Amino acid sequence: MKYKITEYTTKRGSKGLILNVADAPVVSMRFQFRAGYRYVKDYDRKSQVAHVLEHVASG
């Protein structure tokens, strides 16, 4: 089975991979978010933003 992998980065810095299998009869998608207080630069003001985004993305 031949496949092609393409790596990309959006203007805002999000990174992703596209795995293209030309003969595959299915499509699958998966998203991961790095979320939590350890990724927040200004913790006192923005501590809940990452947590809320987790719920928005999976809701």
PQR file of N, CA, C, O and H, with PARSE charges and radii, in Angstrom:
ATOM      1  N   MET A   1       0.852  -1.172   0.000 -0.4000 1.5000
ATOM      2  CA  MET A   1       0.000   0.000   0.000 -0.0000 2.0000
ATOM      3  C   MET A   1       0.901   1.240   0.000  0.5500 1.7000
ATOM      4  O   MET A   1       1.714   1.423   0.905 -0.5500 1.4000
ATOM      5  N   LYS A   2       0.751   2.068  -1.000 -0.4000 1.5000
ATOM      6  CA  LYS A   2       1.539   3.291  -1.086 -0.0000 2.0000
ATOM      7  C   LYS A   2       0.790   4.428  -0.397  0.5500 1.7000
ATOM      8  O   LYS A   2      -0.439   4.486  -0.419 -0.5500 1.4000
ATOM      9  H   LYS A   2       0.091   1.919  -1.736  0.4000 1.0000
ATOM     10  N   TYR A   3       1.550   5.321   0.211 -0.4000 1.5000
ATOM     11  CA  TYR A   3       0.955   6.470   0.872 -0.0000 2.0000
ATOM     12  C   TYR A   3       1.889   7.655   0.764  0.5500 1.7000
ATOM     13  O   TYR A   3       3.082   7.507   0.501 -0.5500 1.4000
ATOM     14  H   TYR A   3       2.549   5.274   0.229  0.4000 1.0000
ATOM     15  N   LYS A   4       1.332   8.823   0.971 -0.4000 1.5000
ATOM     16  CA  LYS A   4       2.092  10.068   0.928 -0.0000 2.0000
ATOM     17  C   LYS A   4       1.781  10.849   2.201  0.5500 1.7000
ATOM     18  O   LYS A   4       0.617  10.994   2.574 -0.5500 1.4000
ATOM     19  H   LYS A   4       0.362   8.944   1.185  0.4000 1.0000
ATOM     20  N   ILE A   5       2.819  11.350   2.867 -0.4000 1.5000
ATOM     21  CA  ILE A   5       2.648  12.134   4.089 -0.0000 2.0000
ATOM     22  C   ILE A   5       3.056  13.572   3.800  0.5500 1.7000
ATOM     23  O   ILE A   5       4.139  13.831   3.276 -0.5500 1.4000
ATOM     24  H   ILE A   5       3.765  11.232   2.563  0.4000 1.0000
ATOM     25  N   THR A   6       2.170  14.506   4.150 -0.4000 1.5000
ATOM     26  CA  THR A   6       2.444  15.925   3.989 -0.0000 2.0000
ATOM     27  C   THR A   6       2.366  16.598   5.355  0.5500 1.7000
ATOM     28  O   THR A   6       1.384  16.436   6.080 -0.5500 1.4000
ATOM     29  H   THR A   6       1.290  14.295   4.576  0.4000 1.0000
ATOM     30  N   GLU A   7       3.395  17.345   5.698 -0.4000 1.5000
ATOM     31  CA  GLU A   7       3.409  18.099   6.960 -0.0000 2.0000
ATOM     32  C   GLU A   7       3.105  19.554   6.647  0.5500 1.7000
ATOM     33  O   GLU A   7       3.611  20.096   5.663 -0.5500 1.4000
ATOM     34  H   GLU A   7       4.192  17.477   5.109  0.4000 1.0000
ATOM     35  N   TYR A   8       2.277  20.199   7.481 -0.4000 1.5000
ATOM     36  CA  TYR A   8       1.948  21.592   7.241 -0.0000 2.0000
ATOM     37  C   TYR A   8       1.886  22.358   8.549  0.5500 1.7000
ATOM     38  O   TYR A   8       1.723  21.774   9.621 -0.5500 1.4000
ATOM     39  H   TYR A   8       1.866  19.759   8.280  0.4000 1.0000
ATOM     40  N   THR A   9       2.018  23.683   8.448 -0.4000 1.5000
ATOM     41  CA  THR A   9       1.903  24.589   9.583 -0.0000 2.0000
ATOM     42  C   THR A   9       1.011  25.752   9.162  0.5500 1.7000
ATOM     43  O   THR A   9       1.223  26.349   8.107 -0.5500 1.4000
ATOM     44  H   THR A   9       2.151  24.158   7.577  0.4000 1.0000
ATOM     45  N   THR A  10       0.010  26.074   9.989 -0.4000 1.5000
ATOM     46  CA  THR A  10      -0.887  27.180   9.674 -0.0000 2.0000
ATOM     47  C   THR A  10      -0.218  28.511   9.997  0.5500 1.7000
ATOM     48  O   THR A  10       0.852  28.542  10.605 -0.5500 1.4000
ATOM     49  H   THR A  10      -0.162  25.589  10.846  0.4000 1.0000
ATOM     50  N   LYS A  11      -0.847  29.604   9.594 -0.4000 1.5000
ATOM     51  CA  LYS A  11      -0.305  30.938   9.861 -0.0000 2.0000
ATOM     52  C   LYS A  11      -0.168  31.210  11.356  0.5500 1.7000
ATOM     53  O   LYS A  11       0.715  31.959  11.776 -0.5500 1.4000
ATOM     54  H   LYS A  11      -1.716  29.578   9.101  0.4000 1.0000
ATOM     55  N   ARG A  12      -1.031  30.607  12.150 -0.4000 1.5000
ATOM     56  CA  ARG A  12      -0.990  30.833  13.601 -0.0000 2.0000
ATOM     57  C   ARG A  12      -0.127  29.833  14.350  0.5500 1.7000
ATOM     58  O   ARG A  12      -0.063  29.871  15.578 -0.5500 1.4000
ATOM     59  H   ARG A  12      -1.747  29.999  11.809  0.4000 1.0000
ATOM     60  N   GLY A  13       0.539  28.935  13.626 -0.4000 1.5000
ATOM     61  CA  GLY A  13       1.487  28.034  14.261 -0.0000 2.0000
ATOM     62  C   GLY A  13       1.006  26.626  14.539  0.5500 1.7000
ATOM     63  O   GLY A  13       1.782  25.797  15.014 -0.5500 1.4000
ATOM     64  H   GLY A  13       0.487  28.904  12.628  0.4000 1.0000
ATOM     65  N   SER A  14      -0.252  26.334  14.256 -0.4000 1.5000
ATOM     66  CA  SER A  14      -0.731  24.968  14.444 -0.0000 2.0000
ATOM     67  C   SER A  14      -0.055  24.059  13.423  0.5500 1.7000
ATOM     68  O   SER A  14       0.148  24.444  12.272 -0.5500 1.4000
ATOM     69  H   SER A  14      -0.882  27.007  13.869  0.4000 1.0000
ATOM     70  N   LYS A  15       0.285  22.865  13.852 -0.4000 1.5000
ATOM     71  CA  LYS A  15       0.972  21.929  12.975 -0.0000 2.0000
ATOM     72  C   LYS A  15       0.104  20.719  12.715  0.5500 1.7000
ATOM     73  O   LYS A  15      -0.719  20.343  13.550 -0.5500 1.4000
ATOM     74  H   LYS A  15       0.119  22.552  14.787  0.4000 1.0000
ATOM     75  N   GLY A  16       0.287  20.106  11.552 -0.4000 1.5000
ATOM     76  CA  GLY A  16      -0.512  18.940  11.230 -0.0000 2.0000
ATOM     77  C   GLY A  16       0.152  18.051  10.205  0.5500 1.7000
ATOM     78  O   GLY A  16       1.112  18.444   9.543 -0.5500 1.4000
ATOM     79  H   GLY A  16       0.955  20.412  10.874  0.4000 1.0000
ATOM     80  N   LEU A  17      -0.374  16.854  10.087 -0.4000 1.5000
ATOM     81  CA  LEU A  17       0.070  15.885   9.094 -0.0000 2.0000
ATOM     82  C   LEU A  17      -1.140  15.415   8.309  0.5500 1.7000
ATOM     83  O   LEU A  17      -2.226  15.244   8.863 -0.5500 1.4000
ATOM     84  H   LEU A  17      -1.154  16.535  10.625  0.4000 1.0000
ATOM     85  N   ILE A  18      -0.947  15.210   7.032 -0.4000 1.5000
ATOM     86  CA  ILE A  18      -1.969  14.577   6.195 -0.0000 2.0000
ATOM     87  C   ILE A  18      -1.341  13.310   5.642  0.5500 1.7000
ATOM     88  O   ILE A  18      -0.302  13.352   4.982 -0.5500 1.4000
ATOM     89  H   ILE A  18      -0.065  15.348   6.582  0.4000 1.0000
ATOM     90  N   LEU A  19      -1.975  12.199   5.916 -0.4000 1.5000
ATOM     91  CA  LEU A  19      -1.537  10.906   5.404 -0.0000 2.0000
ATOM     92  C   LEU A  19      -2.525  10.509   4.309  0.5500 1.7000
ATOM     93  O   LEU A  19      -3.688  10.221   4.590 -0.5500 1.4000
ATOM     94  H   LEU A  19      -2.819  12.164   6.451  0.4000 1.0000
ATOM     95  N   ASN A  20      -2.060  10.495   3.070 -0.4000 1.5000
ATOM     96  CA  ASN A  20      -2.915  10.212   1.932 -0.0000 2.0000
ATOM     97  C   ASN A  20      -2.632   8.803   1.424  0.5500 1.7000
ATOM     98  O   ASN A  20      -1.545   8.518   0.921 -0.5500 1.4000
ATOM     99  H   ASN A  20      -1.115  10.728   2.842  0.4000 1.0000
ATOM    100  N   VAL A  21      -3.622   7.928   1.563 -0.4000 1.5000
ATOM    101  CA  VAL A  21      -3.549   6.571   1.029 -0.0000 2.0000
ATOM    102  C   VAL A  21      -4.558   6.524  -0.113  0.5500 1.7000
ATOM    103  O   VAL A  21      -5.766   6.451   0.117 -0.5500 1.4000
ATOM    104  H   VAL A  21      -4.504   8.160   1.972  0.4000 1.0000
ATOM    105  N   ALA A  22      -4.057   6.567  -1.335 -0.4000 1.5000
ATOM    106  CA  ALA A  22      -4.910   6.754  -2.508 -0.0000 2.0000
ATOM    107  C   ALA A  22      -6.002   5.692  -2.653  0.5500 1.7000
ATOM    108  O   ALA A  22      -7.112   6.026  -3.067 -0.5500 1.4000
ATOM    109  H   ALA A  22      -3.076   6.627  -1.522  0.4000 1.0000
ATOM    110  N   ASP A  23      -5.734   4.454  -2.334 -0.4000 1.5000
ATOM    111  CA  ASP A  23      -6.706   3.382  -2.541 -0.0000 2.0000
ATOM    112  C   ASP A  23      -7.563   3.068  -1.310  0.5500 1.7000
ATOM    113  O   ASP A  23      -8.356   2.127  -1.337 -0.5500 1.4000
ATOM    114  H   ASP A  23      -4.832   4.183  -1.998  0.4000 1.0000
ATOM    115  N   ALA A  24      -7.413   3.836  -0.248 -0.4000 1.5000
ATOM    116  CA  ALA A  24      -8.159   3.550   0.981 -0.0000 2.0000
ATOM    117  C   ALA A  24      -9.636   3.921   0.818  0.5500 1.7000
ATOM    118  O   ALA A  24      -9.939   4.996   0.301 -0.5500 1.4000
ATOM    119  H   ALA A  24      -6.768   4.601  -0.227  0.4000 1.0000
ATOM    120  N   PRO A  25     -10.558   3.056   1.245 -0.5600 1.5000
ATOM    121  CA  PRO A  25     -11.989   3.336   1.096  0.2800 2.0000
ATOM    122  C   PRO A  25     -12.588   4.107   2.280  0.5500 1.7000
ATOM    123  O   PRO A  25     -13.803   4.298   2.323 -0.5500 1.4000
ATOM    124  N   VAL A  26     -11.773   4.550   3.236 -0.4000 1.5000
ATOM    125  CA  VAL A  26     -12.278   5.228   4.433 -0.0000 2.0000
ATOM    126  C   VAL A  26     -11.534   6.538   4.666  0.5500 1.7000
ATOM    127  O   VAL A  26     -10.473   6.785   4.091 -0.5500 1.4000
ATOM    128  H   VAL A  26     -10.786   4.395   3.201  0.4000 1.0000
ATOM    129  N   VAL A  27     -12.122   7.372   5.527 -0.4000 1.5000
ATOM    130  CA  VAL A  27     -11.495   8.624   5.956 -0.0000 2.0000
ATOM    131  C   VAL A  27     -11.495   8.636   7.476  0.5500 1.7000
ATOM    132  O   VAL A  27     -12.488   8.266   8.103 -0.5500 1.4000
ATOM    133  H   VAL A  27     -12.983   7.172   5.994  0.4000 1.0000
ATOM    134  N   SER A  28     -10.396   9.056   8.062 -0.4000 1.5000
ATOM    135  CA  SER A  28     -10.300   9.144   9.516 -0.0000 2.0000
ATOM    136  C   SER A  28      -9.636  10.462   9.884  0.5500 1.7000
ATOM    137  O   SER A  28      -8.701  10.908   9.218 -0.5500 1.4000
ATOM    138  H   SER A  28      -9.590   9.356   7.553  0.4000 1.0000
ATOM    139  N   MET A  29     -10.133  11.087  10.965 -0.4000 1.5000
ATOM    140  CA  MET A  29      -9.564  12.358  11.424 -0.0000 2.0000
ATOM    141  C   MET A  29      -9.306  12.271  12.919  0.5500 1.7000
ATOM    142  O   MET A  29     -10.033  11.600  13.651 -0.5500 1.4000
ATOM    143  H   MET A  29     -10.892  10.725  11.506  0.4000 1.0000
ATOM    144  N   ARG A  30      -8.259  12.960  13.363 -0.4000 1.5000
ATOM    145  CA  ARG A  30      -7.950  13.014  14.789 -0.0000 2.0000
ATOM    146  C   ARG A  30      -7.335  14.370  15.103  0.5500 1.7000
ATOM    147  O   ARG A  30      -6.439  14.831  14.397 -0.5500 1.4000
ATOM    148  H   ARG A  30      -7.668  13.505  12.768  0.4000 1.0000
ATOM    149  N   PHE A  31      -7.818  15.005  16.163 -0.4000 1.5000
ATOM    150  CA  PHE A  31      -7.301  16.298  16.602 -0.0000 2.0000
ATOM    151  C   PHE A  31      -6.795  16.168  18.025  0.5500 1.7000
ATOM    152  O   PHE A  31      -7.415  15.502  18.855 -0.5500 1.4000
ATOM    153  H   PHE A  31      -8.547  14.630  16.737  0.4000 1.0000
ATOM    154  N   GLN A  32      -5.672  16.804  18.306 -0.4000 1.5000
ATOM    155  CA  GLN A  32      -5.157  16.862  19.664 -0.0000 2.0000
ATOM    156  C   GLN A  32      -4.841  18.315  19.992  0.5500 1.7000
ATOM    157  O   GLN A  32      -4.317  19.050  19.155 -0.5500 1.4000
ATOM    158  H   GLN A  32      -5.169  17.345  17.632  0.4000 1.0000
ATOM    159  N   PHE A  33      -5.160  18.719  21.202 -0.4000 1.5000
ATOM    160  CA  PHE A  33      -4.889  20.071  21.648 -0.0000 2.0000
ATOM    161  C   PHE A  33      -3.991  20.005  22.871  0.5500 1.7000
ATOM    162  O   PHE A  33      -4.266  19.265  23.816 -0.5500 1.4000
ATOM    163  H   PHE A  33      -5.586  18.122  21.882  0.4000 1.0000
ATOM    164  N   ARG A  34      -2.933  20.772  22.848 -0.4000 1.5000
ATOM    165  CA  ARG A  34      -2.108  20.911  24.047 -0.0000 2.0000
ATOM    166  C   ARG A  34      -2.798  21.957  24.904  0.5500 1.7000
ATOM    167  O   ARG A  34      -2.773  23.149  24.597 -0.5500 1.4000
ATOM    168  H   ARG A  34      -2.710  21.373  22.081  0.4000 1.0000
ATOM    169  N   ALA A  35      -3.403  21.502  25.963 -0.4000 1.5000
ATOM    170  CA  ALA A  35      -4.186  22.398  26.797 -0.0000 2.0000
ATOM    171  C   ALA A  35      -3.828  22.168  28.252  0.5500 1.7000
ATOM    172  O   ALA A  35      -3.351  21.099  28.634 -0.5500 1.4000
ATOM    173  H   ALA A  35      -3.424  20.534  26.212  0.4000 1.0000
ATOM    174  N   GLY A  36      -4.063  23.174  29.040 -0.4000 1.5000
ATOM    175  CA  GLY A  36      -3.791  23.087  30.464 -0.0000 2.0000
ATOM    176  C   GLY A  36      -2.971  24.277  30.935  0.5500 1.7000
ATOM    177  O   GLY A  36      -2.466  25.054  30.126 -0.5500 1.4000
ATOM    178  H   GLY A  36      -4.450  24.042  28.730  0.4000 1.0000
ATOM    179  N   TYR A  37      -2.844  24.410  32.231 -0.4000 1.5000
ATOM    180  CA  TYR A  37      -2.179  25.585  32.799 -0.0000 2.0000
ATOM    181  C   TYR A  37      -0.710  25.680  32.423  0.5500 1.7000
ATOM    182  O   TYR A  37      -0.174  26.787  32.379 -0.5500 1.4000
ATOM    183  H   TYR A  37      -3.255  23.779  32.888  0.4000 1.0000
ATOM    184  N   ARG A  38      -0.045  24.583  32.154 -0.4000 1.5000
ATOM    185  CA  ARG A  38       1.394  24.637  31.848 -0.0000 2.0000
ATOM    186  C   ARG A  38       1.687  25.324  30.525  0.5500 1.7000
ATOM    187  O   ARG A  38       2.827  25.726  30.293 -0.5500 1.4000
ATOM    188  H   ARG A  38      -0.481  23.684  32.190  0.4000 1.0000
ATOM    189  N   TYR A  39       0.687  25.476  29.636 -0.4000 1.5000
ATOM    190  CA  TYR A  39       0.886  26.124  28.350 -0.0000 2.0000
ATOM    191  C   TYR A  39       0.451  27.587  28.346  0.5500 1.7000
ATOM    192  O   TYR A  39       0.529  28.247  27.310 -0.5500 1.4000
ATOM    193  H   TYR A  39      -0.240  25.149  29.824  0.4000 1.0000
ATOM    194  N   VAL A  40       0.000  28.099  29.476 -0.4000 1.5000
ATOM    195  CA  VAL A  40      -0.492  29.471  29.564 -0.0000 2.0000
ATOM    196  C   VAL A  40       0.622  30.372  30.081  0.5500 1.7000
ATOM    197  O   VAL A  40       1.184  30.129  31.149 -0.5500 1.4000
ATOM    198  H   VAL A  40      -0.063  27.563  30.318  0.4000 1.0000
ATOM    199  N   LYS A  41       0.937  31.418  29.314 -0.4000 1.5000
ATOM    200  CA  LYS A  41       2.021  32.326  29.699 -0.0000 2.0000
ATOM    201  C   LYS A  41       1.613  33.243  30.851  0.5500 1.7000
ATOM    202  O   LYS A  41       2.396  33.451  31.778 -0.5500 1.4000
ATOM    203  H   LYS A  41       0.480  31.616  28.446  0.4000 1.0000
ATOM    204  N   ASP A  42       0.407  33.790  30.805 -0.4000 1.5000
ATOM    205  CA  ASP A  42      -0.078  34.701  31.840 -0.0000 2.0000
ATOM    206  C   ASP A  42      -1.132  33.962  32.654  0.5500 1.7000
ATOM    207  O   ASP A  42      -2.329  34.175  32.459 -0.5500 1.4000
ATOM    208  H   ASP A  42      -0.229  33.622  30.052  0.4000 1.0000
ATOM    209  N   TYR A  43      -0.700  33.101  33.555 -0.4000 1.5000
ATOM    210  CA  TYR A  43      -1.595  32.193  34.265 -0.0000 2.0000
ATOM    211  C   TYR A  43      -2.675  32.916  35.068  0.5500 1.7000
ATOM    212  O   TYR A  43      -3.820  32.465  35.097 -0.5500 1.4000
ATOM    213  H   TYR A  43       0.272  32.928  33.713  0.4000 1.0000
ATOM    214  N   ASP A  44      -2.335  34.019  35.715 -0.4000 1.5000
ATOM    215  CA  ASP A  44      -3.311  34.716  36.565 -0.0000 2.0000
ATOM    216  C   ASP A  44      -4.511  35.240  35.775  0.5500 1.7000
ATOM    217  O   ASP A  44      -5.624  35.285  36.300 -0.5500 1.4000
ATOM    218  H   ASP A  44      -1.405  34.385  35.692  0.4000 1.0000
ATOM    219  N   ARG A  45      -4.300  35.632  34.533 -0.4000 1.5000
ATOM    220  CA  ARG A  45      -5.383  36.212  33.733 -0.0000 2.0000
ATOM    221  C   ARG A  45      -6.048  35.213  32.802  0.5500 1.7000
ATOM    222  O   ARG A  45      -7.220  35.380  32.465 -0.5500 1.4000
ATOM    223  H   ARG A  45      -3.396  35.596  34.106  0.4000 1.0000
ATOM    224  N   LYS A  46      -5.329  34.176  32.376 -0.4000 1.5000
ATOM    225  CA  LYS A  46      -5.845  33.293  31.328 -0.0000 2.0000
ATOM    226  C   LYS A  46      -5.879  31.828  31.734  0.5500 1.7000
ATOM    227  O   LYS A  46      -5.800  30.956  30.869 -0.5500 1.4000
ATOM    228  H   LYS A  46      -4.377  34.040  32.650  0.4000 1.0000
ATOM    229  N   SER A  47      -5.991  31.541  32.990 -0.4000 1.5000
ATOM    230  CA  SER A  47      -5.864  30.160  33.450 -0.0000 2.0000
ATOM    231  C   SER A  47      -6.981  29.242  32.962  0.5500 1.7000
ATOM    232  O   SER A  47      -6.772  28.033  32.872 -0.5500 1.4000
ATOM    233  H   SER A  47      -6.055  32.249  33.692  0.4000 1.0000
ATOM    234  N   GLN A  48      -8.147  29.773  32.650 -0.4000 1.5000
ATOM    235  CA  GLN A  48      -9.268  28.922  32.273 -0.0000 2.0000
ATOM    236  C   GLN A  48      -9.476  28.791  30.764  0.5500 1.7000
ATOM    237  O   GLN A  48     -10.278  27.965  30.330 -0.5500 1.4000
ATOM    238  H   GLN A  48      -8.316  30.756  32.723  0.4000 1.0000
ATOM    239  N   VAL A  49      -8.776  29.582  29.959 -0.4000 1.5000
ATOM    240  CA  VAL A  49      -8.999  29.571  28.512 -0.0000 2.0000
ATOM    241  C   VAL A  49      -8.712  28.200  27.917  0.5500 1.7000
ATOM    242  O   VAL A  49      -9.529  27.688  27.151 -0.5500 1.4000
ATOM    243  H   VAL A  49      -8.124  30.254  30.312  0.4000 1.0000
ATOM    244  N   ALA A  50      -7.591  27.597  28.243 -0.4000 1.5000
ATOM    245  CA  ALA A  50      -7.240  26.290  27.683 -0.0000 2.0000
ATOM    246  C   ALA A  50      -8.270  25.235  28.072  0.5500 1.7000
ATOM    247  O   ALA A  50      -8.623  24.385  27.255 -0.5500 1.4000
ATOM    248  H   ALA A  50      -6.927  28.012  28.865  0.4000 1.0000
ATOM    249  N   HIS A  51      -8.747  25.280  29.295 -0.4000 1.5000
ATOM    250  CA  HIS A  51      -9.734  24.303  29.754 -0.0000 2.0000
ATOM    251  C   HIS A  51     -11.067  24.468  29.009  0.5500 1.7000
ATOM    252  O   HIS A  51     -11.696  23.481  28.628 -0.5500 1.4000
ATOM    253  H   HIS A  51      -8.460  25.971  29.959  0.4000 1.0000
ATOM    254  N   VAL A  52     -11.482  25.696  28.808 -0.4000 1.5000
ATOM    255  CA  VAL A  52     -12.721  25.957  28.083 -0.0000 2.0000
ATOM    256  C   VAL A  52     -12.596  25.470  26.631  0.5500 1.7000
ATOM    257  O   VAL A  52     -13.538  24.890  26.093 -0.5500 1.4000
ATOM    258  H   VAL A  52     -10.971  26.499  29.118  0.4000 1.0000
ATOM    259  N   LEU A  53     -11.445  25.702  26.001 -0.4000 1.5000
ATOM    260  CA  LEU A  53     -11.242  25.245  24.631 -0.0000 2.0000
ATOM    261  C   LEU A  53     -11.324  23.728  24.503  0.5500 1.7000
ATOM    262  O   LEU A  53     -11.783  23.215  23.482 -0.5500 1.4000
ATOM    263  H   LEU A  53     -10.680  26.174  26.439  0.4000 1.0000
ATOM    264  N   GLU A  54     -10.888  23.019  25.520 -0.4000 1.5000
ATOM    265  CA  GLU A  54     -11.030  21.555  25.510 -0.0000 2.0000
ATOM    266  C   GLU A  54     -12.506  21.170  25.362  0.5500 1.7000
ATOM    267  O   GLU A  54     -12.852  20.293  24.570 -0.5500 1.4000
ATOM    268  H   GLU A  54     -10.515  23.436  26.349  0.4000 1.0000
ATOM    269  N   HIS A  55     -13.368  21.837  26.132 -0.4000 1.5000
ATOM    270  CA  HIS A  55     -14.796  21.525  26.100 -0.0000 2.0000
ATOM    271  C   HIS A  55     -15.449  21.962  24.788  0.5500 1.7000
ATOM    272  O   HIS A  55     -16.311  21.260  24.260 -0.5500 1.4000
ATOM    273  H   HIS A  55     -13.088  22.550  26.775  0.4000 1.0000
ATOM    274  N   VAL A  56     -15.045  23.101  24.269 -0.4000 1.5000
ATOM    275  CA  VAL A  56     -15.604  23.587  23.011 -0.0000 2.0000
ATOM    276  C   VAL A  56     -15.224  22.638  21.875  0.5500 1.7000
ATOM    277  O   VAL A  56     -16.062  22.302  21.038 -0.5500 1.4000
ATOM    278  H   VAL A  56     -14.344  23.671  24.698  0.4000 1.0000
ATOM    279  N   ALA A  57     -13.974  22.212  21.846 -0.4000 1.5000
ATOM    280  CA  ALA A  57     -13.506  21.363  20.756 -0.0000 2.0000
ATOM    281  C   ALA A  57     -14.144  19.970  20.794  0.5500 1.7000
ATOM    282  O   ALA A  57     -14.396  19.372  19.748 -0.5500 1.4000
ATOM    283  H   ALA A  57     -13.294  22.485  22.526  0.4000 1.0000
ATOM    284  N   SER A  58     -14.401  19.464  21.980 -0.4000 1.5000
ATOM    285  CA  SER A  58     -14.949  18.106  22.061 -0.0000 2.0000
ATOM    286  C   SER A  58     -16.459  18.086  22.222  0.5500 1.7000
ATOM    287  O   SER A  58     -17.063  17.013  22.225 -0.5500 1.4000
ATOM    288  H   SER A  58     -14.196  19.950  22.830  0.4000 1.0000
ATOM    289  N   GLY A  59     -17.077  19.248  22.355 -0.4000 1.5000
ATOM    290  CA  GLY A  59     -18.523  19.308  22.568 -0.0000 2.0000
ATOM    291  C   GLY A  59     -19.243  19.271  21.271  0.5500 1.7000
ATOM    292  O   GLY A  59     -20.473  19.313  21.247 -0.5500 1.4000
ATOM    293  H   GLY A  59     -16.587  20.119  22.352  0.4000 1.0000
TER
END
